[in-house]
Amino acid sequence: MKPLSADFMDDLRRLRVLREFRERGSITATAKALHLTTSAVSQQLAGLSRHLGFPVTRPDGRRVVLTPRAETLLAHADAVFAHIERARHDLDSWDDVTHGTVTIGAFPTAITGLLPRFLDDLRVTAPKLRVRLREAEPPALFDQLDAGRLTVALAVSFAGSPATTDPRYHRVDLGSDELDAALPADHPLTARDQLELTELAAEPWISGDGEGCCGAITATACAAAGFVPDVVHRTNDWQAVAQLVAHGHGVALIPRLAQRALPEGLVIRPIAGPAPRRQLFAAVPEGSQASPVVDLVLGQLRATYGGNER
């Protein structure tokens, strides 16, 4: 095997493709994430192998996997990309740490229940900083973060979100978002201050789809309580869930971030004992947390959400 060329780290574009392949696990998924054809991804990986002088992938049955040398290369590449992010943000914030524009991608209930207060607080702490919001959920949310179209990704820990150990991101845990029982106003259990989840075992339920975060939380919470909910209506729109409950078509679990402008005819009651909850976090490209602007935004997100949890 020939020795590595002196400029083996120069082709950052191909290294980004290899890095994406590591996270996606297949050429097809990598192509979809990068908006390329599978042929283009294969050519990028083949070109990188030729440039490096060793193969970066190998067949494994019907799959293609990274070679051990490619995994070692990516461990170093992660550090290189982190340094590039730090350099970019250092230059962006050279003149004034409160100037500039940040773009935050977030799931819908965060935009409803958290980010308006965050923007209010940031208007006081950094009045010259411009913030743009974009609605997005994993995995598209992190595709946009990887592509540089977002500065910060705000998400819930669930399938499609990166692992806590993913070297591409600096992750900041923001806390939990509890789910409470939502009942029609004429339901007899509204007379109680809090409910045991088992008391709703025989009720018709309204829930998100089985692949969504809150649909899965509802199913898991009910299973832990010893029953399978009879889900009669499925929707991932929390306003639709609230309206269906208010009109007496079932009960539901609704996260507190979504409990804004609830309709008349709906009553919220907390669950006794350990409440169902989802974990919120913010993520930025590894290295960018050194930016004073990014650090300010992450700190304000922690302060705003931590100071407003019910």
Secondary structure as GFF3:
##gff-version 3
##sequence-region A 1 310
A	DSSP	alpha_helix	12	24	.	.	.	ID=ss1
A	DSSP	alpha_helix	27	34	.	.	.	ID=ss2
A	DSSP	alpha_helix	38	52	.	.	.	ID=ss3
A	DSSP	beta_strand	57	60	.	.	.	ID=ss4
A	DSSP	beta_strand	63	66	.	.	.	ID=ss5
A	DSSP	alpha_helix	68	92	.	.	.	ID=ss6
A	DSSP	beta_strand	101	106	.	.	.	ID=ss7
A	DSSP	alpha_helix	108	113	.	.	.	ID=ss8
A	DSSP	alpha_helix	115	125	.	.	.	ID=ss9
A	DSSP	beta_strand	130	135	.	.	.	ID=ss10
A	DSSP	alpha_helix	140	146	.	.	.	ID=ss11
A	DSSP	beta_strand	152	156	.	.	.	ID=ss12
A	DSSP	beta_strand	169	184	.	.	.	ID=ss13
A	DSSP	three_ten_helix	188	191	.	.	.	ID=ss14
A	DSSP	three_ten_helix	197	200	.	.	.	ID=ss15
A	DSSP	beta_strand	204	207	.	.	.	ID=ss16
A	DSSP	alpha_helix	213	225	.	.	.	ID=ss17
A	DSSP	beta_strand	230	234	.	.	.	ID=ss18
A	DSSP	alpha_helix	238	246	.	.	.	ID=ss19
A	DSSP	beta_strand	252	255	.	.	.	ID=ss20
A	DSSP	three_ten_helix	256	258	.	.	.	ID=ss21
A	DSSP	beta_strand	266	269	.	.	.	ID=ss22
A	DSSP	beta_strand	277	285	.	.	.	ID=ss23
A	DSSP	three_ten_helix	288	290	.	.	.	ID=ss24
A	DSSP	alpha_helix	292	306	.	.	.	ID=ss25
###
